[in-house]
Amino acid sequence: MTKIFYPMMLEPARSGLLVEQGLKNNKNIELVNSSDDADYVFFHNEMIDSNILRDLPKDRTVMIDFRDWKEDIEGTFIAYFKRSWRKELHSHLPFTTFAIMDEFLVEEDIPRDIDVGCTLRYGGTYGFKKRKRVLDTLHATDFSPFSAQIGEVNTIRRDSFNREYLRTLKRTKICVSCIPDYFMGDHRTWEALANGCLLFIDNWREWELPYKNPLIDGKHCIMYDVTEDGMKEMVEKIRYYLEHPKKAEAIAKQGHEFAMKHHRASNRIDEIMEVLNGIQKS
Protein backbone atom coordinates (compact mmCIF):
# COMPACT_ATOMS: atom_id res chain seq x y z
CA MET A 1 0.00 0.00 0.00
CA THR A 2 1.46 3.33 -1.12
CA LYS A 3 0.81 6.33 1.13
CA ILE A 4 0.00 9.57 -0.71
CA PHE A 5 -0.47 13.09 0.62
CA TYR A 6 -2.58 15.15 -1.79
CA PRO A 7 -3.33 18.69 -0.58
CA MET A 8 -6.53 19.82 -2.31
CA MET A 9 -7.52 23.34 -3.29
CA LEU A 10 -10.61 24.96 -1.75
CA GLU A 11 -12.21 25.16 -5.22
CA PRO A 12 -10.39 22.56 -7.31
CA ALA A 13 -10.62 22.37 -11.08
CA ARG A 14 -12.12 19.25 -12.63
CA SER A 15 -8.66 17.83 -13.34
CA GLY A 16 -7.74 18.32 -9.68
CA LEU A 17 -10.84 16.38 -8.68
CA LEU A 18 -9.90 13.69 -11.20
CA VAL A 19 -6.58 13.13 -9.43
CA GLU A 20 -8.28 13.09 -6.03
CA GLN A 21 -10.90 10.63 -7.23
CA GLY A 22 -8.28 8.39 -8.79
CA LEU A 23 -6.39 8.27 -5.50
CA LYS A 24 -9.52 7.58 -3.45
CA ASN A 25 -10.74 4.84 -5.81
CA ASN A 26 -7.38 3.09 -6.16
CA LYS A 27 -7.15 0.01 -3.93
CA ASN A 28 -3.35 0.28 -3.77
CA ILE A 29 -3.33 3.84 -2.40
CA GLU A 30 -3.81 5.12 1.15
CA LEU A 31 -4.36 8.86 1.49
CA VAL A 32 -2.61 10.42 4.48
CA ASN A 33 -2.88 13.86 6.08
CA SER A 34 0.69 15.13 5.94
CA SER A 35 3.82 14.94 3.84
CA ASP A 36 5.72 13.47 6.80
CA ASP A 37 3.55 10.32 6.67
CA ALA A 38 3.61 9.96 2.88
CA ASP A 39 5.65 7.90 0.46
CA TYR A 40 4.83 10.58 -2.13
CA VAL A 41 3.27 14.03 -2.19
CA PHE A 42 1.07 14.57 -5.26
CA PHE A 43 0.71 18.14 -6.45
CA HIS A 44 -1.81 19.31 -9.05
CA ASN A 45 -0.69 22.15 -11.33
CA GLU A 46 -3.14 24.68 -9.86
CA MET A 47 -1.65 24.19 -6.40
CA ILE A 48 1.67 25.79 -7.34
CA ASP A 49 2.78 28.10 -4.52
CA SER A 50 6.47 28.76 -4.04
CA ASN A 51 6.08 28.98 -0.27
CA ILE A 52 4.38 25.56 -0.09
CA LEU A 53 6.78 23.91 -2.53
CA ARG A 54 9.77 25.16 -0.57
CA ASP A 55 8.72 23.03 2.40
CA LEU A 56 7.95 19.81 0.50
CA PRO A 57 10.44 16.93 0.13
CA LYS A 58 11.88 17.16 -3.40
CA ASP A 59 12.70 13.45 -3.44
CA ARG A 60 9.02 12.52 -2.86
CA THR A 61 6.99 15.29 -4.52
CA VAL A 62 5.22 14.57 -7.82
CA MET A 63 3.74 17.26 -10.11
CA ILE A 64 0.69 16.35 -12.20
CA ASP A 65 0.24 19.14 -14.74
CA PHE A 66 -2.96 19.29 -16.81
CA ARG A 67 -2.30 22.67 -18.39
CA ASP A 68 -1.56 23.30 -22.06
CA TRP A 69 1.75 24.93 -21.18
CA LYS A 70 4.57 24.07 -18.78
CA GLU A 71 6.35 26.17 -16.20
CA ASP A 72 10.10 25.73 -15.81
CA ILE A 73 9.96 24.20 -12.34
CA GLU A 74 10.89 20.57 -13.03
CA GLY A 75 13.72 20.53 -10.52
CA THR A 76 11.27 20.89 -7.64
CA PHE A 77 9.91 17.36 -8.12
CA ILE A 78 10.99 13.74 -8.34
CA ALA A 79 8.71 13.47 -11.41
CA TYR A 80 6.73 15.90 -13.57
CA PHE A 81 3.73 14.37 -15.38
CA LYS A 82 2.36 16.38 -18.31
CA ARG A 83 -1.08 16.11 -19.90
CA SER A 84 -0.49 18.26 -22.97
CA TRP A 85 2.46 16.13 -24.01
CA ARG A 86 4.07 17.24 -27.27
CA LYS A 87 6.90 15.27 -28.81
CA GLU A 88 8.97 18.32 -29.72
CA LEU A 89 8.62 19.88 -26.24
CA HIS A 90 7.86 17.23 -23.64
CA SER A 91 9.37 13.93 -24.81
CA HIS A 92 11.52 13.83 -21.65
CA LEU A 93 8.43 14.03 -19.41
CA PRO A 94 6.12 11.16 -18.41
CA PHE A 95 2.63 11.41 -19.89
CA THR A 96 -0.78 11.54 -18.23
CA THR A 97 -4.21 12.47 -19.51
CA PHE A 98 -7.91 12.79 -18.73
CA ALA A 99 -10.08 9.81 -17.78
CA ILE A 100 -13.63 8.74 -16.97
CA MET A 101 -14.79 10.30 -13.72
CA ASP A 102 -17.63 8.88 -11.63
CA GLU A 103 -19.65 12.04 -12.32
CA PHE A 104 -19.66 11.31 -16.07
CA LEU A 105 -21.82 8.20 -15.67
CA VAL A 106 -25.58 8.53 -16.18
CA GLU A 107 -27.24 5.55 -14.55
CA GLU A 108 -30.77 6.39 -15.73
CA ASP A 109 -32.30 4.14 -18.38
CA ILE A 110 -32.79 6.75 -21.11
CA PRO A 111 -33.94 5.89 -24.67
CA ARG A 112 -31.31 6.64 -27.33
CA ASP A 113 -33.49 8.93 -29.43
CA ILE A 114 -30.69 11.05 -30.98
CA ASP A 115 -29.21 9.23 -33.97
CA VAL A 116 -26.32 11.65 -34.58
CA GLY A 117 -25.13 14.11 -31.96
CA CYS A 118 -22.31 16.62 -31.72
CA THR A 119 -22.00 18.93 -28.71
CA LEU A 120 -18.93 20.85 -29.89
CA ARG A 121 -19.01 24.64 -29.80
CA TYR A 122 -17.67 27.30 -32.13
CA GLY A 123 -14.89 29.57 -30.94
CA GLY A 124 -12.66 29.27 -27.94
CA THR A 125 -9.60 30.88 -26.45
CA TYR A 126 -7.16 28.99 -28.68
CA GLY A 127 -9.11 29.10 -31.95
CA PHE A 128 -10.72 25.71 -32.54
CA LYS A 129 -10.19 25.44 -36.30
CA LYS A 130 -10.60 21.65 -36.39
CA ARG A 131 -13.84 21.76 -34.46
CA LYS A 132 -15.21 24.50 -36.73
CA ARG A 133 -14.51 22.34 -39.77
CA VAL A 134 -16.32 19.39 -38.18
CA LEU A 135 -19.30 21.53 -37.12
CA ASP A 136 -19.56 23.22 -40.52
CA THR A 137 -19.57 19.80 -42.20
CA LEU A 138 -22.25 18.40 -39.90
CA HIS A 139 -24.46 21.49 -40.17
CA ALA A 140 -24.29 21.23 -43.97
CA THR A 141 -25.27 17.54 -43.98
CA ASP A 142 -28.86 16.27 -44.16
CA PHE A 143 -29.01 13.03 -42.21
CA SER A 144 -32.72 12.44 -42.92
CA PRO A 145 -34.58 10.26 -42.10
CA PHE A 146 -32.36 10.00 -39.01
CA SER A 147 -32.45 12.56 -36.23
CA ALA A 148 -29.48 14.85 -35.62
CA GLN A 149 -28.67 17.28 -32.82
CA ILE A 150 -25.67 19.40 -33.72
CA GLY A 151 -24.38 22.17 -31.47
CA GLU A 152 -23.39 23.02 -27.94
CA VAL A 153 -25.47 21.64 -25.08
CA ASN A 154 -23.18 22.42 -22.17
CA THR A 155 -23.55 26.18 -21.66
CA ILE A 156 -21.84 26.30 -18.27
CA ARG A 157 -18.12 26.11 -17.56
CA ARG A 158 -16.38 22.87 -18.55
CA ASP A 159 -15.03 22.44 -15.02
CA SER A 160 -18.60 21.72 -13.87
CA PHE A 161 -20.69 18.59 -14.39
CA ASN A 162 -23.73 19.51 -16.45
CA ARG A 163 -26.25 16.70 -16.00
CA GLU A 164 -28.36 17.77 -19.00
CA TYR A 165 -25.27 17.61 -21.23
CA LEU A 166 -24.35 14.16 -19.90
CA ARG A 167 -27.96 12.96 -20.31
CA THR A 168 -27.80 14.15 -23.93
CA LEU A 169 -24.78 11.89 -24.47
CA LYS A 170 -26.71 9.01 -22.92
CA ARG A 171 -29.49 9.64 -25.46
CA THR A 172 -27.04 9.71 -28.41
CA LYS A 173 -26.24 6.74 -30.64
CA ILE A 174 -23.37 8.28 -32.65
CA CYS A 175 -21.41 11.10 -31.00
CA VAL A 176 -19.03 13.11 -33.18
CA SER A 177 -16.23 14.77 -31.24
CA CYS A 178 -12.89 16.39 -32.01
CA ILE A 179 -9.83 17.20 -29.94
CA PRO A 180 -9.20 20.98 -29.64
CA ASP A 181 -6.41 22.53 -31.68
CA TYR A 182 -2.98 22.17 -30.05
CA PHE A 183 -4.37 20.14 -27.12
CA MET A 184 -3.54 16.57 -26.19
CA GLY A 185 -6.80 14.91 -25.23
CA ASP A 186 -9.99 16.24 -23.67
CA HIS A 187 -12.83 15.34 -21.28
CA ARG A 188 -15.35 14.96 -24.12
CA THR A 189 -13.76 11.73 -25.35
CA TRP A 190 -14.28 10.02 -22.01
CA GLU A 191 -17.70 11.57 -21.36
CA ALA A 192 -18.98 10.05 -24.61
CA LEU A 193 -17.41 6.62 -24.02
CA ALA A 194 -18.66 6.58 -20.42
CA ASN A 195 -22.22 6.93 -21.69
CA GLY A 196 -22.05 4.28 -24.39
CA CYS A 197 -22.07 6.35 -27.59
CA LEU A 198 -20.39 5.20 -30.76
CA LEU A 199 -17.60 7.78 -30.65
CA PHE A 200 -16.30 9.43 -33.82
CA ILE A 201 -13.00 11.12 -32.95
CA ASP A 202 -10.19 12.69 -34.99
CA ASN A 203 -7.21 10.49 -35.64
CA TRP A 204 -5.21 9.74 -32.48
CA ARG A 205 -2.31 8.33 -34.49
CA GLU A 206 -1.38 11.89 -35.47
CA TRP A 207 -0.64 12.79 -31.85
CA GLU A 208 2.32 10.39 -31.41
CA LEU A 209 1.53 10.14 -27.70
CA PRO A 210 2.91 7.44 -25.39
CA TYR A 211 -0.63 6.29 -24.71
CA LYS A 212 -1.25 3.15 -22.65
CA ASN A 213 -4.22 1.02 -23.80
CA PRO A 214 -5.02 3.30 -26.77
CA LEU A 215 -8.40 3.26 -28.49
CA ILE A 216 -8.41 1.21 -31.68
CA ASP A 217 -10.15 2.50 -34.79
CA GLY A 218 -13.03 0.24 -35.82
CA LYS A 219 -12.98 -1.65 -32.53
CA HIS A 220 -13.54 0.95 -29.78
CA CYS A 221 -14.42 4.02 -31.86
CA ILE A 222 -14.33 5.39 -35.39
CA MET A 223 -11.46 7.72 -36.30
CA TYR A 224 -11.38 10.32 -39.05
CA ASP A 225 -8.99 12.92 -40.42
CA VAL A 226 -9.82 16.64 -40.25
CA THR A 227 -9.09 17.24 -43.94
CA GLU A 228 -11.36 17.91 -46.91
CA ASP A 229 -11.29 14.25 -47.92
CA GLY A 230 -11.49 13.21 -44.28
CA MET A 231 -14.72 15.15 -43.77
CA LYS A 232 -16.30 13.39 -46.75
CA GLU A 233 -15.23 10.01 -45.40
CA MET A 234 -16.50 10.92 -41.92
CA VAL A 235 -19.99 11.66 -43.27
CA GLU A 236 -19.97 8.45 -45.33
CA LYS A 237 -19.03 6.43 -42.24
CA ILE A 238 -21.73 8.10 -40.15
CA ARG A 239 -24.30 7.18 -42.80
CA TYR A 240 -22.94 3.62 -42.92
CA TYR A 241 -23.31 3.08 -39.17
CA LEU A 242 -26.74 4.71 -39.14
CA GLU A 243 -27.82 2.15 -41.71
CA HIS A 244 -26.06 -0.70 -39.86
CA PRO A 245 -27.15 -0.14 -36.24
CA LYS A 246 -26.04 -3.56 -34.99
CA LYS A 247 -22.47 -2.87 -36.07
CA ALA A 248 -22.65 0.57 -34.48
CA GLU A 249 -23.97 -0.88 -31.22
CA ALA A 250 -21.23 -3.52 -31.15
CA ILE A 251 -18.40 -0.96 -31.46
CA ALA A 252 -20.10 1.37 -28.96
CA LYS A 253 -20.36 -1.49 -26.45
CA GLN A 254 -16.73 -2.51 -26.96
CA GLY A 255 -15.57 1.10 -26.61
CA HIS A 256 -17.57 1.61 -23.42
CA GLU A 257 -16.33 -1.61 -21.81
CA PHE A 258 -12.71 -0.95 -22.84
CA ALA A 259 -12.76 2.60 -21.49
CA MET A 260 -14.43 1.55 -18.24
CA LYS A 261 -11.73 -1.10 -17.75
CA HIS A 262 -8.63 0.87 -18.74
CA HIS A 263 -9.46 4.59 -18.57
CA ARG A 264 -10.97 5.38 -15.18
CA ALA A 265 -9.37 7.94 -12.86
CA SER A 266 -7.86 5.10 -10.80
CA ASN A 267 -6.17 3.72 -13.94
CA ARG A 268 -4.33 7.02 -14.37
CA ILE A 269 -2.96 6.64 -10.84
CA ASP A 270 -1.80 3.10 -11.68
CA GLU A 271 0.03 4.48 -14.72
CA ILE A 272 1.65 7.23 -12.64
CA MET A 273 2.72 4.75 -9.96
CA GLU A 274 4.23 2.46 -12.61
CA VAL A 275 6.51 5.31 -13.71
CA LEU A 276 7.37 6.25 -10.11
CA ASN A 277 8.26 2.64 -9.29
CA GLY A 278 10.59 2.62 -12.29
CA ILE A 279 12.27 5.82 -11.07
CA GLN A 280 12.83 4.31 -7.63
CA LYS A 281 14.42 1.19 -9.10
CA SER A 282 16.77 3.12 -11.40
N, C-alpha and C positions, 0 to 999 in steps of 0.2 A: 504494500500500500504506500503510494507516494503522497507526502504531505505538501499541500500547496497553500500559500497565503495569497489571496487575491483581493486587494483593497478596491472596493467599488466606489464609483462616483455617486453623488446624491441624485443626479438625473442622468443616468448612463444612456449612451446611444445604443441603438439596436445591436450593433456589433459587440459592444461591451456586455450586453445581456447574453448574447450568443456564447461568449467565452464563459461567463458565469454559469449558464445553463449546462454547457458541456462539462464543466468541472463537477457540478452537482449531480449530473446524470451518469457520470463515469464511475463504474464500480471499482476501479483501481485507484481512485483519487479520494483523499480525505482533506477537506478544507479545514484550515486552522486559522487562529485569530491573530497571529503575529508572525513577523519574519523570523524571529528567534526559534520558533517551533517548526519552521518549514524546511522541506528539502529544496523547494524552489519558491520564488516570489514571481507571480505572473503580473505583468503590467500591461494594460490596454493603452493604445496610443493617446487617448484623450485624458489620461491620468498624468501626463508628463508635467512634472513640477521639479525644478532643479533642487529645491530644498528637500523634497521627499527623496529624490533619487540619490542625493548625497549620503543619506543615512542607510541606504539599502546595500546588502552584500553583493558586490559585483559578480562574484563567482557563483551566485545562485539566482540572479534576477534575469527574467526572460521578458523581452518586449514582444507584444503581439500587435502589429501595426496594420490597421485596415484602411488607412488613408491612400489616396492616389499619388501622394508624394512621400518623400522620406527625409527626415531630419538627420543631420550628420552627428548622431549620438550613439553610434554602434558600440563604442568602447565602454559604455556604461553597463553593458549586459553580457551575460554568458552566451546568449543567442538572441538574434533579432529576426523574428518571423514577419514576412511581408506579404500582404494580400495582393497588392497591385504589382505583381512580379513581372518585370520586363527583362528579357534576355540581355539586352544591351546595357542595362543599368543595375540589375539586381541578381545576376546569375550566381553571385557569391553568397546570397542570402537564402535561408530555407523558406519554403513557400507555405502559405496557408490561404484559406478562402472561406467564403460563406458556406452555410449549411442549412438543413431543415431544422427550424426551431419548433418547439411544441405548439407555439401560438399559431403556426401556419396551418395546422390541421383542423379541418372542419368535419366534425363527427356526425353532423346531421345527414340524414338520408334525403338528398336533394336531387330531383330529376335533372338529367343533363339535357336541358332544352336549348342550349346555345351550340349550334353546330361548329361555327368558327368564331373564335374570340381573340381579340388583341387589345390589351390594356395599356399599351405604350402611349406616351404623350409626346407632343411636339415640343421643341425647345429644350432648354436646360443650360446650366451654367457653362458646360464644356462644349456645347454645340453638338447635338446628337444627329450627325449627318446620316449615319447608318439607319437609325430608327426612323428618320423622316422618309428615307427611301422605302422602307418596309411599309410604313403607314400610307404613303402616297399610292403604293402599289395595291394595297388591300382596299383602300377607299375607291380606287378606280375599277375594282373587280366586282362583277355581279355573280354572286354565288348561288343565285336562285336555282332550284327551289329550296335550298338550304338556308337556315337562318344564320345571320352574321351580326356580331356586335363588335364594332371597331372603334376604339378610342378610350381615353383615360376613364377609369372608374374610381381609382384612389385619388381623391382630391385633398387629402390631408398629408402631412409630412410623411416621408418614407421611413422615418424612424419610429412610426407608430404602427399599430396592428389594426387595420381597417377591416372589420368583419364583413362588411358588404362587399368589399373588393375580393376577399378570400372566398366568400360564398359564390361570387360570380365565377371564380376559377373552378369551384366545385360543380357548377352548372355547365361548364364548357367541355366539349368533346375534344376539339383541336384548339390549342392555345399557341399563337404565334408570338414569339418573343425575340429579343435581339439585345446583345450586350452593348452597353454604351460605348461611344467612341473613346479610345485610349484607356478604358478600364479593363481590369482582369476579373471577370466574373461579376455576378450581381445576385440580389435576393430573389428576383423574379423567377430565375431558373428553378430554384428550389421550392418556391411557393407553388408553381405550376405542377411540378412533379409530386409534391406532397399531397396535392388534391386530385391526382389521378388523370390529369389531362394528357392527351398525346401532344408532347412538346415539340414545336418547330423552333429551332435555335440556330443562329449563325455558326459557321463552321469553327469548332473548337481547335481543329488541327492547325489553324493559322496562328494560334496563340503561342505555341511551342512552350507550354507550361509543364512543369514537373508534376503533373496531376496524378494522384493515386486513385485507382478505380475510376478511370474516366468513363463518361458516357460513350456508348457506341452507336454510331449512326445506323438506323434501320433496326436496331435491337431495343434500345432504351428511349430513343427520340428520333427525330428526323432533322438532319442538318442541311443548311443551304448556304450559298455564297451571296454576299450583298453586292452583286454586280448586275448589270443589265440582263445578261443571260441567266444569272442566278435567280433573279426575281421571276422570270418566266418559268423556270423550272420549279420554283417554290409554289407558284400558283397551280401548276400542273399536278404537283404532288399533293397539294391540299385537296384538289378535285378528286384525285385518285382515292385518297383515304376516306373522303366523304362518300364515295360510291362503293367503297369496300370497308364497311364499318367493323366487321369482325377482325380484319387485319389491323385496323386502327386501335381497336380495343385491346388486342393482344400486345402491341408495342406499348400502349399506355400502361397496361398492367405490369409489364416487365420493367418499364422505366420507374414506376412508382415503387415496386418491390425492391429494385436495385438501389434506388436513392434512399429508401427507408433503412436498408441494411448497411449501406456504406457511407452515407452522407448526412448523418445526424450531427448535432453539435458535439456529442460525446465522441464521435469518430474523429473530429478535428483534434480533440485533445489527445486521442491515441496517436495520431500522426505526429503531433508536436512532441509527445513523450518519446516516440521512436527516435526522433532526431536528437533529443536531449540525452537519451541513453547512449547513442552513438558518440556524442561529444564526450561523455564521461569515460567511455572505454578507450578513447583515443589518447 
